[in-house]
């Protein structure tokens, strides 16, 4: 039997009804909502022949807790997380894979924001440690705004071991470090790469740092010591996208300079 999960929020529910309506088991919409966005949810559910129930806002709050549900929730067949083996298998059919790995990020909102940007930039998957790190929850799915239903999350037992396996599979491991002598613009990100970012405050762990092929920094002109991890991830992902769209699709990945 497939595992079911609850998602909430207008955007997250709408995206799943549009992209994967077969995975929506039922929709609960607040009776008090009668606006264009709520009516769009209702119409999408009707077209997809998904059960929709109008419920009291208080009932939703009782079911979901004190979260920003915006008056809508859905029970869905969860996107199965990838195993390490499934990730390695998926690499075989990805010509120039881009992966994002988070080394112990604790804040669910940061994880959700990273997942959303990873999806926007075409990342194959997002890798997180199974322990001592934020995991995929309803709160993360809400922040990810639908990306959790399209970009696989791979929770691994040992991140360093996984990075070594990815390196053996031909990917370059690029870690973010505010003190790195090279900026992201100075490293070739057009080939198969894993972008690795550390936890809030502490950054990359020592062993993770040791297993990176390159460490890169992001330009800063202000006085703050470091960027929020989700902001740094977005900047690195979009720098990778910028380089790839400006190249002929080469599969290099060697350092510049």
FINU-473140 format. One line per 5 residues: number of its first residue (from 0); for each residue x, y, z of N, C-alpha, C, O, CB. Coordinates in steps of 0.1 Angstrom, whole numbers. Glycine has a CB too. Layout:
BEGIN
NUM	X/Y/Z/X/Y/Z/X/Y/Z/X/Y/Z/X/Y/Z ~ ...
***
This chain:
BEGIN
0	8/-12/0/0/0/0/9/12/0/18/14/8/-10/0/12 ~ 6/22/-9/14/34/-10/12/43/2/1/44/8/10/42/-23 ~ 22/49/6/22/58/17/14/71/13/17/76/2/36/62/23 ~ 6/76/22/-1/89/19/4/100/28/8/97/39/-17/87/20 ~ 4/112/23/8/123/31/-2/135/29/-9/135/19/23/127/28
5	-1/144/38/-10/156/37/-1/168/32/9/171/38/-17/159/50 ~ -6/175/22/0/188/18/-10/199/20/-22/196/21/5/187/3 ~ -6/211/22/-15/222/24/-9/234/17/2/235/14/-18/224/39 ~ -18/244/15/-14/257/9/-19/257/-6/-19/246/-13/1/258/9 ~ -24/268/-10/-30/269/-24/-21/265/-35/-25/258/-44/-35/283/-26
10	-9/270/-34/1/267/-45/5/252/-46/4/246/-56/13/276/-44 ~ 8/247/-34/12/233/-34/1/224/-39/4/214/-47/16/229/-20 ~ -11/226/-35/-22/217/-39/-25/219/-54/-28/210/-61/-35/220/-31 ~ -25/232/-58/-28/235/-72/-18/228/-81/-21/222/-91/-28/250/-75 ~ -5/229/-78/6/223/-86/4/208/-88/5/203/-99/19/226/-80
15	0/202/-77/-1/187/-78/-14/183/-86/-14/174/-93/-2/181/-64 ~ -25/191/-84/-36/189/-92/-34/191/-107/-39/184/-116/-48/198/-88 ~ -25/200/-110/-22/203/-124/-12/192/-130/-14/188/-141/-16/217/-126 ~ -2/189/-122/9/181/-128/7/166/-125/10/157/-134/22/185/-122 ~ 2/162/-114/0/148/-110/-13/145/-103/-13/141/-92/12/143/-101
20	-24/148/-110/-37/147/-104/-40/132/-99/-48/130/-90/-48/151/-113 ~ -33/122/-106/-36/108/-102/-31/105/-88/-35/95/-82/-29/99/-112 ~ -22/114/-83/-17/112/-69/-25/118/-58/-22/117/-46/-2/116/-69 ~ -35/126/-62/-43/133/-52/-55/124/-48/-63/120/-57/-49/147/-58 ~ -55/121/-36/-65/112/-31/-78/119/-27/-89/114/-30/-60/104/-19
25	-77/131/-21/-88/139/-18/-84/153/-15/-72/155/-11/-96/133/-6 ~ -93/162/-16/-90/177/-14/-100/182/-3/-112/179/-4/-91/185/-27 ~ -95/189/6/-104/196/16/-102/211/15/-91/216/16/-101/191/31 ~ -113/218/12/-113/232/9/-123/239/19/-134/235/21/-118/235/-5 ~ -118/250/25/-125/257/35/-138/262/29/-138/269/19/-117/268/41
30	-149/260/36/-162/265/31/-163/280/30/-170/285/22/-174/260/40 ~ -155/287/39/-155/301/39/-148/307/27/-149/319/24/-148/306/52 ~ -141/300/19/-133/305/8/-142/304/-5/-145/293/-9/-120/298/6 ~ -144/316/-11/-151/316/-24/-145/327/-32/-151/337/-35/-167/319/-22 ~ -132/325/-36/-125/335/-43/-119/328/-55/-119/315/-56/-114/341/-34
35	-113/335/-65/-108/329/-77/-98/317/-75/-98/307/-82/-101/339/-86 ~ -89/319/-65/-79/308/-63/-85/296/-57/-81/285/-61/-68/313/-54 ~ -95/297/-48/-102/286/-43/-110/279/-54/-111/267/-54/-110/290/-31 ~ -117/287/-62/-125/282/-73/-117/274/-83/-121/265/-89/-133/293/-79 ~ -104/279/-85/-95/272/-94/-92/258/-89/-92/248/-96/-82/280/-96
40	-89/257/-76/-87/244/-70/-99/235/-72/-97/223/-75/-84/246/-54 ~ -111/240/-69/-123/233/-71/-125/228/-85/-128/216/-87/-135/241/-67 ~ -122/236/-95/-123/232/-109/-113/222/-113/-116/213/-120/-122/245/-118 ~ -101/223/-108/-90/214/-112/-94/200/-106/-92/190/-112/-77/218/-106 ~ -99/200/-94/-103/187/-87/-115/181/-95/-115/169/-97/-107/189/-73
45	-124/189/-99/-136/184/-107/-131/178/-120/-135/167/-124/-146/195/-109 ~ -122/185/-127/-118/180/-140/-110/167/-139/-111/158/-147/-109/190/-147 ~ -102/166/-128/-94/154/-126/-102/143/-119/-97/132/-116/-82/157/-118 ~ -115/146/-116/-124/136/-109/-117/132/-96/-117/120/-92/-126/124/-118 ~ -112/142/-88/-107/139/-75/-117/144/-65/-123/154/-66/-93/147/-73
50	-119/136/-54/-129/139/-44/-125/153/-37/-114/155/-33/-130/128/-33 ~ -135/161/-36/-133/174/-29/-144/176/-19/-156/174/-22/-133/186/-39 ~ -140/180/-7/-150/182/4/-148/196/9/-137/201/12/-148/172/15 ~ -159/203/10/-159/217/17/-160/214/32/-170/208/37/-171/226/12 ~ -151/220/39/-151/218/54/-150/232/61/-146/242/55/-139/209/58
55	-153/231/74/-152/244/81/-137/247/84/-129/238/86/-159/242/95 ~ -134/260/84/-120/264/86/-115/259/100/-103/255/101/-119/280/86 ~ -123/259/110/-119/254/123/-116/239/122/-106/234/129/-131/256/133 ~ -123/232/114/-120/217/112/-106/215/106/-99/207/110/-131/211/104 ~ -103/224/96/-90/223/90/-79/226/100/-68/219/101/-88/233/78
60	-81/236/108/-71/239/118/-69/228/128/-58/226/133/-75/252/126 ~ -80/221/132/-79/210/141/-71/198/135/-63/192/142/-93/205/145 ~ -73/196/122/-66/185/115/-51/188/112/-43/179/113/-73/182/102 ~ -48/201/109/-35/204/105/-26/211/115/-14/211/114/-36/213/93 ~ -32/216/125/-25/224/135/-23/238/131/-30/243/122/-11/217/137
65	-15/245/138/-13/260/136/-3/262/125/8/266/127/-8/267/149 ~ -8/260/113/1/262/101/-6/271/91/-19/273/92/5/248/94 ~ 1/276/82/-5/286/72/-11/277/60/-5/277/49/6/296/66 ~ -23/271/63/-28/262/53/-36/269/42/-40/263/32/-37/252/60 ~ -39/282/44/-47/290/34/-60/284/31/-66/288/20/-38/292/21
70	-66/276/39/-79/271/37/-80/259/27/-91/256/22/-87/281/32 ~ -69/252/25/-69/241/16/-58/231/20/-47/234/24/-67/245/1 ~ -62/218/19/-53/207/21/-57/195/12/-68/195/7/-53/203/37 ~ -47/186/10/-50/175/2/-42/163/7/-31/164/12/-46/177/-13 ~ -49/151/7/-42/139/10/-37/134/-3/-44/132/-13/-51/129/17
75	-24/130/-4/-18/126/-16/-10/113/-14/-6/109/-3/-8/137/-21 ~ -8/106/-25/1/94/-25/15/100/-26/18/107/-37/-2/84/-37 ~ 23/99/-16/36/105/-15/45/101/-27/45/89/-31/42/103/-2 ~ 54/110/-31/64/107/-41/75/99/-33/81/104/-24/70/120/-47 ~ 77/87/-37/87/78/-29/100/85/-29/105/89/-40/87/64/-35
80	107/86/-18/121/91/-18/130/81/-26/127/69/-26/126/93/-4 ~ 140/86/-32/150/78/-39/160/72/-29/163/78/-19/157/85/-50 ~ 164/60/-31/175/54/-24/188/58/-31/188/64/-42/174/38/-23 ~ 199/55/-24/212/58/-30/214/51/-43/219/57/-53/223/55/-20 ~ 209/38/-44/210/30/-56/202/36/-67/206/37/-79/206/16/-54
85	190/41/-64/181/47/-74/187/60/-80/186/63/-91/167/50/-69 ~ 194/68/-71/201/80/-75/212/76/-85/213/82/-96/206/87/-63 ~ 220/67/-82/231/63/-90/226/57/-104/232/60/-114/240/52/-84 ~ 215/50/-103/209/45/-116/204/57/-124/205/56/-137/197/35/-113 ~ 198/67/-118/192/78/-126/203/86/-133/201/92/-143/184/87/-116
90	215/86/-127/226/93/-133/230/88/-147/235/95/-156/239/92/-124 ~ 227/75/-149/230/68/-162/222/75/-174/227/75/-185/227/54/-162 ~ 210/80/-171/202/86/-182/202/101/-182/195/107/-189/188/80/-181 ~ 211/107/-173/212/121/-172/225/126/-179/235/123/-173/211/126/-157 ~ 224/132/-190/237/136/-197/246/145/-189/258/142/-189/233/143/-210
95	241/155/-183/249/164/-175/242/167/-162/236/177/-160/252/177/-182 ~ 243/157/-152/235/159/-140/239/170/-131/251/173/-130/235/146/-132 ~ 229/176/-125/232/186/-115/225/182/-102/213/179/-102/227/201/-119 ~ 232/180/-91/226/176/-79/229/187/-68/239/194/-69/232/163/-74 ~ 220/188/-58/223/196/-47/223/188/-34/214/180/-32/211/207/-46
100	233/190/-26/234/182/-13/235/192/-2/242/202/-3/247/173/-14 ~ 228/189/9/228/198/21/234/190/32/229/179/36/213/203/24 ~ 244/196/38/252/189/49/246/193/62/252/201/69/267/192/47 ~ 235/187/66/230/189/80/222/202/82/222/208/92/241/190/89 ~ 215/206/71/206/218/73/194/215/82/187/204/80/201/223/59
105	192/223/92/182/220/103/169/226/101/158/221/105/188/224/116 ~ 168/238/94/156/245/93/147/240/82/151/240/70/159/260/91 ~ 135/236/85/126/231/74/123/241/64/122/237/52/113/226/80 ~ 123/254/67/120/264/57/132/265/48/130/268/36/117/277/64 ~ 144/264/53/156/264/44/155/252/34/158/253/23/168/264/52
110	152/240/40/151/228/31/141/230/20/143/227/9/148/216/40 ~ 129/235/24/119/237/14/123/247/4/120/245/-8/106/242/21 ~ 129/258/8/133/268/-2/144/263/-11/144/266/-23/139/281/6 ~ 153/255/-6/164/249/-14/158/239/-24/162/239/-36/174/241/-5 ~ 148/232/-20/141/222/-29/134/230/-40/134/225/-52/131/214/-21
115	128/241/-37/121/249/-47/130/254/-58/127/253/-69/113/260/-40 ~ 142/259/-53/151/264/-63/158/253/-71/161/255/-83/162/273/-56 ~ 161/242/-64/166/230/-71/157/226/-83/162/223/-94/169/219/-62 ~ 144/226/-80/135/222/-90/135/232/-102/135/229/-113/121/221/-84 ~ 135/245/-98/135/256/-108/147/255/-117/146/259/-129/134/269/-101
120	158/251/-112/171/250/-119/173/237/-126/184/235/-132/182/254/-111 ~ 164/228/-125/165/215/-132/174/205/-125/180/196/-132/170/217/-145 ~ 176/206/-112/184/196/-105/178/183/-106/165/181/-105/186/201/-90 ~ 186/172/-107/181/159/-108/175/154/-94/165/147/-94/192/149/-112 ~ 181/158/-83/177/154/-70/183/163/-60/193/170/-62/179/139/-68
125	178/162/-47/184/169/-36/187/158/-26/179/149/-22/174/179/-30 ~ 200/159/-21/205/149/-11/206/155/3/211/166/4/219/143/-16 ~ 201/147/13/202/152/27/206/140/35/204/128/32/189/158/32 ~ 213/142/47/216/132/56/203/127/63/194/135/65/226/136/67 ~ 202/114/66/190/109/72/189/113/87/178/114/92/191/93/72
130	201/116/93/201/120/108/206/134/109/214/139/101/209/110/116 ~ 201/140/120/206/153/124/204/164/113/213/172/111/220/153/129 ~ 193/163/106/190/172/95/175/173/93/168/163/96/198/168/82 ~ 170/184/88/156/185/85/152/175/74/160/172/65/153/200/79 ~ 140/169/76/135/159/67/123/164/59/118/175/63/132/146/74
135	118/157/49/107/161/41/94/159/49/89/148/52/106/153/28 ~ 88/171/53/76/171/61/65/180/54/68/186/44/78/176/76 ~ 53/180/59/43/189/54/47/203/53/44/211/44/30/187/61 ~ 54/208/64/59/222/64/69/224/53/69/235/47/65/225/78 ~ 78/215/51/88/216/40/81/216/26/84/224/18/98/204/40
140	71/207/25/64/207/12/56/220/9/56/225/-2/53/195/12 ~ 51/226/20/44/239/18/54/250/13/51/257/4/38/244/32 ~ 66/251/19/76/261/15/81/257/1/83/266/-7/88/261/25 ~ 82/244/-2/87/240/-16/77/243/-27/81/243/-38/90/225/-15 ~ 65/246/-23/54/250/-33/53/241/-45/53/245/-56/58/264/-38
145	53/228/-42/51/218/-53/63/211/-57/62/201/-64/45/225/-64 ~ 75/217/-54/88/211/-59/90/197/-52/97/189/-58/99/220/-56 ~ 85/195/-40/87/182/-34/80/171/-41/82/159/-38/82/183/-19 ~ 71/175/-50/63/164/-57/69/162/-71/65/153/-78/49/168/-59 ~ 80/169/-74/86/167/-88/101/165/-87/107/159/-96/84/179/-96
150	108/169/-76/122/167/-75/125/157/-63/121/160/-52/129/181/-72 ~ 130/146/-66/132/135/-56/142/140/-45/152/147/-48/138/123/-63 ~ 139/136/-33/148/138/-22/154/125/-18/147/115/-17/140/144/-9 ~ 167/125/-16/175/113/-13/180/114/1/190/122/3/186/110/-23 ~ 175/107/11/180/108/24/190/96/26/186/85/25/168/106/35
155	203/100/29/213/90/29/219/88/43/218/97/52/225/94/19 ~ 224/76/46/229/73/59/242/80/62/245/85/73/231/58/61 ~ 251/81/51/264/87/53/266/96/41/269/91/30/275/76/54 ~ 265/109/43/267/119/31/280/118/25/282/118/13/264/133/36 ~ 291/116/33/304/116/27/306/104/18/312/105/7/315/115/39
160	301/92/23/301/80/14/294/82/1/299/78/-9/295/68/22 ~ 282/89/2/275/91/-10/282/101/-20/282/98/-32/261/98/-7 ~ 289/111/-14/297/120/-23/308/112/-30/311/115/-41/302/131/-14 ~ 314/103/-22/325/95/-28/320/86/-40/326/85/-50/332/86/-18 ~ 308/81/-38/302/73/-49/298/81/-61/300/77/-72/289/66/-44
165	294/94/-58/291/103/-69/303/107/-77/304/108/-89/283/115/-64 ~ 314/109/-69/327/112/-75/332/101/-84/337/103/-95/337/116/-64 ~ 330/89/-79/334/77/-87/325/76/-100/330/69/-109/333/64/-78 ~ 313/81/-99/304/81/-111/307/92/-121/300/94/-131/290/81/-106 ~ 317/100/-118/321/111/-127/317/125/-124/318/134/-133/317/107/-140
170	311/127/-112/306/140/-109/317/148/-101/324/142/-93/293/140/-101 ~ 318/161/-103/326/169/-95/319/174/-83/307/177/-84/331/182/-104 ~ 326/174/-72/319/178/-59/324/192/-56/336/195/-54/323/168/-47 ~ 314/202/-56/317/216/-54/311/221/-41/299/221/-40/312/224/-66 ~ 319/224/-31/314/229/-18/314/244/-17/323/251/-22/322/223/-7
175	304/249/-10/303/263/-8/310/267/5/307/261/16/288/268/-8 ~ 319/277/5/327/281/17/330/295/15/336/300/6/340/272/18 ~ 325/303/25/327/318/24/341/322/23/345/333/18/320/325/36 ~ 351/313/29/365/317/29/373/311/17/385/313/16/371/312/42 ~ 366/305/8/373/298/-4/379/309/-12/373/320/-15/363/290/-12
180	392/306/-18/398/317/-26/392/319/-39/394/329/-45/413/313/-27 ~ 385/309/-45/379/310/-58/364/313/-57/358/307/-48/382/298/-66 ~ 359/321/-65/345/324/-66/338/313/-75/345/307/-83/342/338/-70 ~ 325/312/-74/318/302/-82/320/305/-97/320/296/-105/303/302/-78 ~ 322/318/-100/323/321/-114/337/316/-120/338/315/-132/323/336/-116
185	346/313/-111/360/309/-116/361/294/-117/371/289/-121/370/314/-106 ~ 350/287/-114/350/272/-115/340/268/-125/329/273/-126/347/265/-101 ~ 344/259/-134/336/254/-145/325/245/-139/327/234/-134/344/246/-156 ~ 312/250/-140/301/242/-135/292/236/-146/281/232/-144/292/251/-126 ~ 298/236/-158/290/231/-169/289/216/-170/281/211/-178/295/237/-182
190	298/209/-163/298/195/-164/289/189/-153/282/196/-146/312/189/-163 ~ 290/176/-151/282/169/-140/287/173/-127/299/170/-123/282/154/-142 ~ 279/180/-119/283/185/-106/273/182/-95/261/181/-97/286/200/-107 ~ 279/181/-82/271/182/-70/275/194/-63/287/196/-59/274/169/-61 ~ 265/203/-60/267/215/-52/264/211/-38/253/207/-34/259/227/-57
195	274/214/-29/272/210/-15/273/222/-6/282/230/-6/283/200/-10 ~ 262/224/3/262/235/12/260/230/26/254/219/28/250/244/9 ~ 266/237/35/267/232/49/255/238/57/246/245/52/279/237/56 ~ 255/234/70/244/237/79/245/252/82/255/259/81/245/229/92 ~ 233/257/87/232/271/91/242/274/102/243/267/112/218/274/96
200	251/284/100/260/288/110/273/281/109/284/287/107/255/286/124 ~ 273/267/110/286/260/111/292/256/97/304/254/96/283/247/118 ~ 284/257/87/289/254/74/292/239/71/286/231/78/301/262/71 ~ 301/236/62/304/223/58/312/216/70/320/222/76/312/222/45 ~ 309/203/72/316/196/82/330/193/76/332/193/64/309/183/86
205	340/190/85/354/188/81/355/177/70/361/179/60/362/185/93 ~ 349/165/73/350/154/64/343/157/50/348/153/40/344/141/70 ~ 332/164/51/325/168/38/334/177/30/336/175/18/312/175/41 ~ 340/187/37/349/196/30/361/189/24/365/192/13/354/207/41 ~ 366/179/31/378/172/26/375/164/13/384/162/5/383/162/36
210	362/161/11/358/153/-1/353/161/-12/348/156/-22/348/143/3 ~ 354/174/-11/350/183/-22/362/185/-32/374/186/-27/346/197/-17 ~ 359/184/-45/370/187/-54/374/202/-54/386/205/-56/365/183/-68 ~ 364/210/-53/366/225/-52/358/231/-41/347/226/-38/364/231/-66 ~ 363/242/-36/355/250/-27/354/264/-33/363/269/-38/362/251/-12
215	342/269/-33/339/282/-40/332/291/-30/325/287/-21/331/280/-52 ~ 334/304/-32/327/314/-24/318/322/-33/318/321/-46/338/324/-18 ~ 309/329/-27/300/338/-34/304/353/-31/307/356/-19/285/335/-30 ~ 303/362/-41/307/375/-38/298/382/-28/286/381/-28/307/383/-51 ~ 305/389/-18/298/397/-8/304/410/-6/317/411/-6/297/389/6
220	296/421/-5/302/434/-4/297/440/9/302/451/13/297/443/-15 ~ 289/434/17/283/439/29/291/435/41/303/431/40/269/436/31 ~ 285/436/53/292/433/65/288/420/72/294/415/81/289/444/75 ~ 277/413/67/273/401/73/284/390/70/290/390/59/259/396/67 ~ 285/381/79/296/371/78/292/360/67/301/356/60/298/364/91
225	280/356/66/276/346/56/262/348/52/254/354/59/278/332/62 ~ 258/341/41/245/342/36/236/331/42/241/320/46/245/341/20 ~ 223/333/42/214/322/46/216/310/36/219/313/24/199/327/45 ~ 215/298/41/219/286/32/210/285/20/214/281/9/218/274/41 ~ 197/289/22/188/288/10/191/298/0/190/296/-13/174/289/14
230	196/310/4/200/321/-5/213/317/-12/214/318/-24/202/334/3 ~ 222/311/-5/235/307/-11/233/296/-21/239/296/-31/245/302/0 ~ 224/286/-17/220/276/-27/215/281/-40/218/277/-50/211/266/-20 ~ 205/291/-38/199/297/-50/210/304/-59/209/302/-71/188/307/-46 ~ 219/311/-53/229/318/-60/238/308/-68/242/310/-79/238/327/-51
235	242/297/-61/251/287/-67/243/280/-79/249/277/-89/256/277/-57 ~ 231/276/-76/223/269/-86/221/278/-99/222/273/-110/209/265/-81 ~ 218/291/-97/216/300/-108/229/303/-115/230/306/-127/209/312/-104 ~ 240/303/-108/253/305/-114/256/293/-123/261/294/-134/265/307/-104 ~ 253/281/-118/255/269/-127/246/270/-139/250/267/-150/251/256/-118
240	233/274/-137/224/276/-149/229/286/-158/229/284/-171/210/279/-144 ~ 235/297/-153/240/308/-162/251/302/-170/252/305/-182/245/320/-153 ~ 261/295/-164/272/290/-171/267/280/-182/273/280/-193/282/283/-162 ~ 258/271/-178/253/261/-188/246/267/-200/247/262/-211/244/251/-181 ~ 238/277/-197/231/283/-208/240/292/-217/237/295/-228/219/292/-203
245	251/296/-211/261/304/-219/271/295/-226/280/300/-233/268/313/-210 ~ 271/282/-224/280/273/-230/274/265/-241/262/266/-243/287/263/-219 ~ 281/256/-247/276/248/-258/271/234/-252/270/224/-259/286/246/-269 ~ 270/234/-239/266/221/-232/277/212/-230/275/200/-229/255/215/-241 ~ 289/217/-229/301/208/-227/300/201/-214/293/205/-205/313/217/-227
250	307/190/-213/307/181/-202/320/181/-194/325/171/-190/303/167/-205 ~ 325/193/-193/339/195/-187/338/193/-172/339/182/-167/345/208/-191 ~ 337/204/-165/337/204/-151/351/206/-145/352/205/-133/331/191/-146 ~ 361/209/-153/374/211/-148/375/225/-143/367/234/-147/385/209/-159 ~ 384/228/-134/386/241/-128/391/251/-138/398/247/-147/395/241/-116
255	387/263/-137/392/274/-145/404/280/-138/405/281/-126/381/285/-148 ~ 413/284/-146/425/292/-141/434/284/-133/444/289/-128/420/303/-133
***
